[in-house]
Amino acid sequence: MMKKYQGLGRVGGSVTLKNPTNQEREALSLFLGRDYTGRMSATVSLETFTDALGKTKYSGIGFKELLDGYVGHDVLTRVEEQEGHRSRKVSFFRDLAGKHDSTYGRLWLEHIERSGPGTRGIHLAFEKHPDVLSGQLENVLAALSRLTRMGEPGKHAAYERLPVFASQTVHDPHGFDLDTDQGRYLIAALQLVRSQQDQGYSISSRLSAEEVTELFGYFGIIRDDLLNFVTCAGLLALREGNEPVALWRASWDDGAVLNVPLREIARIRAVVPAASFDHPDQPRVVFVVENSGVFSEIMDGFSGTYLPPVVCTHGQFKLACLMLLDKLVANNTIIYYSGDFDPEGLQMAVRLLQRYPNQAVPWRYTVDDYGHCMSEVTLSESRLKRVNTIDHPLLVPVRDIMRSVRKAGYQEYLVKDLVDDIKDVLG
């Protein structure tokens, strides 16, 4: 009867007692004034039950009051329970909003209340352990407040290491480790804030390690500034006053390649192609390749001369590489990017074209180039599905033929063409 009342929200409907015992049949017969002897089931409407109750010494007690007394607490209808739950949830997030009024914090809390992308885990946590969730969100909101004060994203003069940031925010260097709920909530919050500021950024439930690193870097936080590095040649780093950094100048004069950790890139003010710094009439360009073997082959093509401005990503873009390219683009450098003809290579090309829409150029990414470097490696169905996301007009022709022939193409087959292109551009 209680379940009927909770579901309907009023006294109504009926309940059926199956296979009642003799004692239950006798009790029903006496209470309702009907003979239930020998019946295999008994169906009683709540209205009939209430009428019968009114003929007993408990006639002054309502049905709801009887239920409350039976279970020992106030029985709520389903609607009342849902309203109460909704009210508690609204109060939960409004209490947090009242304590944390930073721009980023308000933005994120509003996103959570709307059940926006990336917030499902938070809502599930509220159902299970709201007290634990409250503490975790307090810490994430404190982090967002600090980030609001750290300056404009993507334009930081200085960076802070993640363990230091966590220590100063929540007094625990592991407070935002990515294998914790709190760390994952921070990532979700940062994605939301960035998506509001950067039209080219989309929220994703599955970020790669490098994508997480780049996301932190956007907000001025560094996860690892030594193992995160980029390989380059033919570039000069500049300090204030346009003074070349001695190490970079020496590598240029000596024709040496540099492996530059993120730590050092974050310290410099600007980066320029070395040749254009010494000779302003030289084109301000940089050539970016994905493969370290291809990078070395290109370097071999310029032995005995100054090395051209070339950057090697070593696969997917690391924050060190993106920060280096950001500094080059800030000095009006054009980026020529050449990668493999496979889904991952095309996605990297799209990423650069979106990040630098006016200064990134696909390099050797035509249908003819694809034909010249096609291998016997067949692309699996799962990898081909990634090609479907490629929609940049400069890459659509290659995307379409790749979907048709289902073969990967590799940079190694184009090394001579790449070297010739660099010589043609640089004169």
Sequence and secondary structure as in RCSB ss.txt:
>XXXX:A:sequence
MMKKYQGLGRVGGSVTLKNPTNQEREALSLFLGRDYTGRMSATVSLETFTDALGKTKYSGIGFKELLDGYVGHDV
LTRVEEQEGHRSRKVSFFRDLAGKHDSTYGRLWLEHIERSGPGTRGIHLAFEKHPDVLSGQLENVLAALSRLTRM
GEPGKHAAYERLPVFASQTVHDPHGFDLDTDQGRYLIAALQLVRSQQDQGYSISSRLSAEEVTELFGYFGIIRDD
LLNFVTCAGLLALREGNEPVALWRASWDDGAVLNVPLREIARIRAVVPAASFDHPDQPRVVFVVENSGVFSEIMD
GFSGTYLPPVVCTHGQFKLACLMLLDKLVANNTIIYYSGDFDPEGLQMAVRLLQRYPNQAVPWRYTVDDYGHCMS
EVTLSESRLKRVNTIDHPLLVPVRDIMRSVRKAGYQEYLVKDLVDDIKDVLG
>XXXX:A:secstr
 HHHHHHHSSS SEEEEES  HHHHHHHHHHHTS  TT SEEEEEHHHHHHHHTTSTTTTS HHHHHHHHHTS  
  HHHHHHHHHHHHHHHHHHHHHH   HHHHHHHHHHHTT TT HHHHHHHHH HHHHHHHHHHHHHHHHHHHHT
 STT  SS EEHHHHHHHHHS TTTT TTSHHHHHHHHHHHHHHHHH TT    S   HHHHHHHHHHTTEES S
SS EEEEESEEEE GGG B HHHHHHHHHT  EEEEHHHHHH SEEEEHHHHH TTS  EEEEES HHHHHHHHH
TTTTS    EEE  SS  HHHHHHHHHHHHTT EEEEE  BSHHHHHHHHHHHHHSTTTEEE S SHHHHHHHEE
EEE  HHHHHHHTT   TTTHHHHHHHHHH EEE GGGGHHHHHHHHHHHH 
